Amino acid sequence: MGAGSQTSPTAILAKAFEIPAVFGLSTIAEEVAQGDTLIADSDAG
């Protein structure tokens, strides 16, 4: 999983096509363990 920002090309395309997306997760691998359940709310920001 990679990091990104709201101005990355992927974020801009996701917004243009109204595709929910979550960005800015550069440290997520350090914060969760395999098997953990996550909820990513792409609408709340």
Secondary structure, DSSP 8 states (H G I E B T S, - for coil): -----TTSHHHHHHHHTT-------TTHHHH--TT------TTT-
